């Protein structure tokens, strides 16, 4: 019997499905083991709770065989590259329900579970990426079912782990636009401050309203490369991406020979996606390892300390809210009176965290990290 192209694509897709806990193939880097962005933890559904694997295979095959070959090719490209390659939307009917065992799933939810998140319970746990055709549409007849056009939402209701709370280490502004990196001392630690840059015209020029943020890449206390000005609505920041278009950290020339820095560089991989959306600025972790984020708009306005939020692979977090940042500038707040721009800055560390229960008390001790400075004009 001759195998059709469609059958071959369906078989390749099934072999590329997301591993389920207990099958010996689960990637713990993808699911994580808990943390402040995970919210209420849920155990990955085993085979018995969602029907047998044979039932799931039969159901998935029957669905995929009804999809056009070109759409199957796009889905396979997304699944096999784990989101690294640009893949088209997979537009399918949004109101078609499927039944697995005793439980019913919408068509999009089933495909998201099979190919990315076996523990997914409801589509409300997801956030659609801004690159998707279905982004911003309410109840469309056709909805994108490409699992790599989605991300998991970080839930911040749960109390964060105690290690993540630490005193604010704020940054002093440069004395003049042409001044070199300044330094600040926080609890006995001295390091170079990211906002004191020789090319700070990107931050100072009030006539330039085209960019909405600039990005600085740091390795420990040393800035690597120049500021990257962001004008497009979204930016990929990565070390190695199959079809990368954005800020490639792997192309920057660095003299840092630290084994830890070199190891973390290679783990940045697909990196992050930074996107400005109507409700704020979102960060999507595309890599295989956690990232750590500190932002004034993520925490209680009355708190005198900020939290470092751990964001697992595949998760998104609203890292910055422009309206909330404006309201944070209080007259009795030492940090904002000394440095108004601090409230418009987000710090992101790859792989390694910092805080009270880490050997790294400050982000300047992290191997590879970013300073995202927003244009508040």
MITORDREN-618196 format. One record per residue (C-alpha): residue in three letters; x, y, z. Coordinates in steps of 0.1 Angstrom, whole numbers, plus 5000, padded with zeros to 4 digits. Example, Ala and Ser with C-alpha at 12.3 -4.5 7.8 and 13.67 -1.06 7.14 Angstrom:
BEGIN
ALA512349555078/SER513749895071/
//
This chain:
BEGIN
UNK500050005000/UNK501450344990/UNK501650605018/UNK500150945008/UNK501951275016/UNK499151365040/UNK499651035059/UNK503351095062/UNK502851445076/UNK500251325101/UNK502651055113/UNK505551305117/UNK503351535136/UNK502251265160/UNK505851165166/UNK506551535174/UNK503751565200/UNK504551715234/UNK505651445260/UNK503251365288/UNK504551325324/UNK505250965331/UNK506150865296/UNK509850905303/UNK510351195279/UNK509051495298/UNK511251805294/UNK511251955329/UNK512852275315/UNK509652335296/UNK507152285324/UNK509252395354/UNK508652285389/UNK506852585402/UNK507452955408/UNK505753285409/UNK504753285373/UNK503152945375/UNK500353045399/UNK498352755410/UNK500252445401/UNK498552165383/UNK499751815378/UNK500251715342/UNK497251495332/UNK498251135329/UNK496950895303/UNK494050765323/UNK492551105331/UNK492251225295/UNK491650895278/UNK494050635267/UNK496950715243/UNK495350495217/UNK492150715218/UNK494151035217/UNK496150905187/UNK493050805168/UNK491351135176/UNK494351345166/UNK494951145134/UNK491251185124/UNK491451565129/UNK494751615112/UNK493651415081/UNK490951665075/UNK493451955074/UNK494952065041/UNK498351945033/UNK499752305031/UNK498452375066/UNK499852045079/UNK503252145065/UNK503052485083/UNK502052305116/UNK504852055113/UNK507352335107/UNK506252505139/UNK506252185160/UNK509552045148/UNK511352385152/UNK509752435186/UNK508652785174/UNK512052875161/UNK510952895125/UNK508353145112/UNK505252945106/UNK501853045092/UNK498653055111/UNK496552735112/UNK493052875108/UNK490452625118/UNK486752645130/UNK486752775166/UNK483452615177/UNK484152255168/UNK484252035199/UNK486051705202/UNK485451435228/UNK488251235244/UNK487150985270/UNK484551155291/UNK485851505285/UNK485151745256/UNK487651985242/UNK487452265217/UNK489552195186/UNK492152465194/UNK492552345230/UNK493051985219/UNK495752075194/UNK497452305220/UNK497452015245/UNK498751755220/UNK501551955205/UNK502652185234/UNK501052175268/UNK499551835279/UNK498651995313/UNK496552275297/UNK493052295311/UNK491452595294/UNK492252845267/UNK491953115293/UNK495353005306/UNK496853125273/UNK497853445256/UNK497953485219/UNK501153635205/UNK500853965186/UNK502253805154/UNK499153585150/UNK496353675126/UNK493753595153/UNK495353835178/UNK492854085191/UNK489853925174/UNK486853835195/UNK484953515188/UNK486053475151/UNK484653185131/UNK488153075122/UNK490853085149/UNK494553015147/UNK495352675162/UNK499152695157/UNK500452615192/UNK503552825188/UNK501453135182/UNK500353105218/UNK502053135252/UNK501153045287/UNK500053335310/UNK502053395342/UNK499753405372/UNK500853655398/UNK498153605424/UNK500153345444/UNK502653465470/UNK506053475454/UNK508853255468/UNK510853425496/UNK514053425476/UNK512753675451/UNK512353975474/UNK515354205477/UNK516154575484/UNK515854815454/UNK519254875437/UNK518555195419/UNK520655375392/UNK521855725391/UNK521555935360/UNK524556055341/UNK525756415348/UNK525756495311/UNK524756335278/UNK528356265270/UNK529356125304/UNK530655765306/UNK529055495328/UNK528355615363/UNK528455385393/UNK526255335422/UNK526755175455/UNK524054955470/UNK524754775503/UNK528454785496/UNK528354665460/UNK529654895433/UNK528854845397/UNK528455025364/UNK524955165359/UNK523355095325/UNK521755435321/UNK525055615321/UNK525955555285/UNK528155745261/UNK525555705234/UNK522755825256/UNK521456055229/UNK519055775222/UNK517555835256/UNK517956215258/UNK516656335224/UNK513156455230/UNK512556525193/UNK512956155185/UNK509555985192/UNK509955705167/UNK511355445191/UNK509355315221/UNK512355165239/UNK516055095237/UNK517754775249/UNK521254735264/UNK522854395267/UNK525154335297/UNK527554055308/UNK528054095345/UNK529254465349/UNK530254525313/UNK527854645286/UNK528354465253/UNK527654645220/UNK525654955215/UNK522155045225/UNK519454875203/UNK516655115194/UNK513254955190/UNK510755105166/UNK508754795155/UNK505854675177/UNK507754355186/UNK511454255188/UNK513153915190/UNK516253915213/UNK518153595208/UNK521453415207/UNK520653155181/UNK517353155162/UNK516852955129/UNK515053245113/UNK516053525135/UNK515253885128/UNK516054135155/UNK518654175182/UNK521153885178/UNK523353865209/UNK525453605192/UNK526753855168/UNK528154095195/UNK531854095202/UNK532554025238/UNK535953995256/UNK534453815286/UNK536153485291/UNK534253375321/UNK533153005317/UNK529853085334/UNK529153375310/UNK530053165280/UNK527852875292/UNK524853105298/UNK525353265264/UNK524752935247/UNK521652865268/UNK519953195257/UNK518953015224/UNK515753145210/UNK515753415237/UNK512753635243/UNK510153835223/UNK509454185235/UNK506154335222/UNK504354655228/UNK500654595229/UNK497554805238/UNK497654705275/UNK501454725280/UNK504754565271/UNK504854185272/UNK507853955274/UNK507553605260/UNK510153345270/UNK511053155238/UNK514152985253/UNK514452645270/UNK515452795304/UNK513853045328/UNK514353415327/UNK514153655356/UNK512453995354/UNK512254295377/UNK509854575369/UNK508254845391/UNK504854795375/UNK504754425384/UNK504454485421/UNK502354655448/UNK502755035444/UNK503055065482/UNK505854815485/UNK509354945493/UNK510954645476/UNK510654495442/UNK510254135433/UNK512253935408/UNK509753725388/UNK510753385374/UNK509253325340/UNK509452965327/UNK509852865290/UNK506752915270/UNK505253175294/UNK504453535289/UNK504353815314/UNK503154175312/UNK506454325322/UNK505554695319/UNK502554915321/UNK503055275310/UNK500055415328/UNK500955245361/UNK504555365357/UNK503355725356/UNK501355675388/UNK504455535406/UNK506255865406/UNK505455975441/UNK507056285456/UNK508356105487/UNK509755815468/UNK513555835470/UNK514155615440/UNK511955815417/UNK513156155429/UNK516756045423/UNK516155875390/UNK512855935372/UNK513855695345/UNK514155395369/UNK510355355368/UNK510555315330/UNK513155045331/UNK512854665331/UNK515754435339/UNK515854075325/UNK518453805333/UNK518853495313/UNK519053155331/UNK520453295364/UNK518353485390/UNK519453725417/UNK518153825451/UNK518553745488/UNK518753365485/UNK521153375456/UNK524853425457/UNK524053705433/UNK522553985452/UNK522354225423/UNK521654185386/UNK525154325378/UNK526453985390/UNK524353795366/UNK526253645336/UNK523953775308/UNK521154025312/UNK519254305295/UNK518254655305/UNK515054775286/UNK514655145289/UNK511255285277/UNK510655615260/UNK508255785283/UNK507756095261/
//
